[in-house]
Amino acid sequence: MEWLAALGRAGLSFSAGLGRANLLLLASLRGLADLIWRPRLLFEQLYSIGVLTVLIIAVSGVFVGMVLGLQGYYILSRFGAEATLGVMVAASLVRELGPVVTALLFAGRAGSAMAAEIGLMKATEQLSGLEMMAVNPEHRVLTPRLIAGILSMPLLAALFSMLGVYGGWFVGVGLLGVDDGTYWAQMQSQIDWSGDVLNGVYKSLVFGIVCTWIAVFQGYDCDPTAEGVSRATTRTVVHSSLAVLGLDFVLTALMFN
């Protein structure tokens, strides 16, 4: 019965962690009223979470678009459909690769940084110090990071998709000889605003909520030791990546249904 007992302990531990995460999310959202009077905290986190992540998003978007251009041209040229290269690149980026790859990069760069920062604040008793000064650490520390992550993700995903489209244009038009006007005209006529673009925005918004929530919770809930902080950082990246991939399937199934 050892394996059954271990399974039960794992289930109870997961349920308890999920409950603590939900309570922490609710407590952080209650700090929105205080955040309105302290916009500087939000702007600082927007810079730390969003602006400092732009470089890796931009470089990755360009190269992913270039790879899509090469692979798409190779496949489409076998059927004489090189003119639809722009549609393929844009649809792949806007629907799937833009939100998903952005979320994975966001979890690896910004999510791990948030978890490590909050975990170190807990390990060095800075959060306890805020409580002793009658300052709610959930409102002062967690709420700005949560809102900044949710706001940053759709903007980063849009930047990734835009630069990916230009990367595909550079390869398809500049290197492989696809007609410039056809590349853009086919894209504009086939990519639907509500069916393609908005679906990508919805995905990126959901991914932003989940990735930021996981990072904030793991940092706040970790053991106040160096090993605990390192484990929380690792769990942030792993759990965020798995959650993004699983939610991507669920959201895609709902949207296409």
C-alpha positions, -999 to 999 in steps of 0.1 A, spaced: 0 0 0 30 23 0 24 35 -35 -12 43 -27 -2 62 3 24 82 -17 -2 89 -44 -26 102 -17 1 124 -1 9 138 -36 -27 146 -43 -32 163 -9 -1 183 -14 -12 194 -49 -46 204 -36 -32 223 -7 -8 242 -30 -35 250 -55 -56 263 -27 -28 285 -14 -22 298 -49 -59 308 -53 -59 326 -20 -28 344 -29 -42 354 -63 -73 368 -46 -52 387 -20 -31 402 -47 -61 413 -67 -75 431 -36 -44 453 -38 -55 469 -71 -71 498 -52 -38 506 -35 -19 503 -68 -40 531 -83 -24 555 -58 11 542 -64 15 539 -102 53 542 -98 53 506 -85 35 494 -116 58 513 -140 89 499 -123 76 464 -128 65 471 -164 101 481 -171 116 451 -152 92 425 -166 83 439 -200 109 462 -214 139 441 -203 123 411 -220 119 429 -254 153 420 -267 150 382 -264 115 384 -278 125 405 -307 155 384 -317 136 352 -313 107 366 -333 129 375 -363 146 342 -364 114 322 -360 99 341 -388 129 335 -410 128 297 -403 90 297 -411 98 315 -444 124 289 -454 103 259 -444 71 273 -458 87 282 -492 102 247 -494 68 230 -488 47 255 -508 70 255 -538 63 218 -543 27 226 -550 33 259 -569 17 279 -541 46 302 -532 22 332 -533 6 321 -501 38 322 -481 27 354 -463 -5 337 -452 13 307 -438 38 327 -419 13 352 -405 -13 325 -395 14 303 -378 27 333 -358 -6 350 -349 -25 319 -340 1 296 -324 38 304 -323 35 341 -313 16 335 -280 32 301 -272 68 309 -278 65 343 -262 50 327 -231 78 301 -229 104 329 -233 86 350 -207 85 322 -182 122 315 -187 133 351 -184 108 372 -165 90 344 -146 122 330 -131 134 365 -122 102 373 -104 102 340 -85 139 344 -75 134 380 -64 103 373 -43 120 342 -29 151 362 -19 129 388 -3 113 361 18 146 344 27 161 377 38 129 385 58 121 417 38 85 406 36 83 401 73 98 435 77 70 450 56 44 433 78 61 447 109 58 482 94 20 476 88 26 473 50 8 445 33 35 426 13 9 410 -10 -3 444 -21 30 462 -22 52 434 -37 29 409 -55 1 430 -70 24 453 -92 43 423 -105 10 404 -113 -6 433 -132 27 441 -150 30 405 -162 -6 404 -174 -2 437 -193 32 428 -208 24 394 -223 0 405 -250 23 434 -261 53 411 -262 33 385 -282 23 412 -307 59 423 -311 70 387 -316 44 381 -343 51 414 -361 89 408 -362 83 372 -372 62 384 -402 90 407 -413 115 379 -408 94 357 -431 92 386 -456 130 391 -455 136 354 -464 107 350 -488 108 383 -507 144 393 -502 162 360 -506 139 336 -524 122 359 -549 85 359 -538 66 388 -551 64 416 -525 29 427 -533 16 392 -533 32 384 -500 14 413 -482 -19 412 -503 -25 375 -496 -18 380 -459 -42 409 -456 -70 391 -475 -67 358 -457 -59 367 -421 -91 374 -402 -92 399 -374 -116 381 -351 -108 346 -361 -70 349 -361 -57 380 -345 -81 382 -315 -76 345 -308 -39 351 -305 -45 381 -282 -68 360 -260 -42 332 -258 -15 356 -248 -36 372 -222 -44 338 -206 -8 328 -208 2 361 -191 -21 355 -162 -10 319 -157 27 324 -160 28 355 -138 5 338 -112 28 307 -111 59 329 -107 45 350 -80 31 321 -60 63 300 -63 84 328 -51 61 337 -22 55 301 -12 91 288 -13 112 277 16 132 307 29 166 291 21 190 293 -9 179 258 -19 143 267 -16 147 297 -38 165 277 -65 138 250 -64 111 277 -67 128 292 -97 130 258 -114 94 250 -106 83 283 -121 98 275 -155 87 239 -155 51 245 -143 47 276 -166 59 257 -196 36 227 -190 7 250 -182 12 270 -214 14 239 -236 -16 223 -220 -37 255 -221 -27 261 -258 -44 228 -267 -75 236 -247 -79 271 -261 -72 260 -296 -98 233 -294 -124 258 -280 -116 285 -306 -118 261 -336 -149 245 -322 
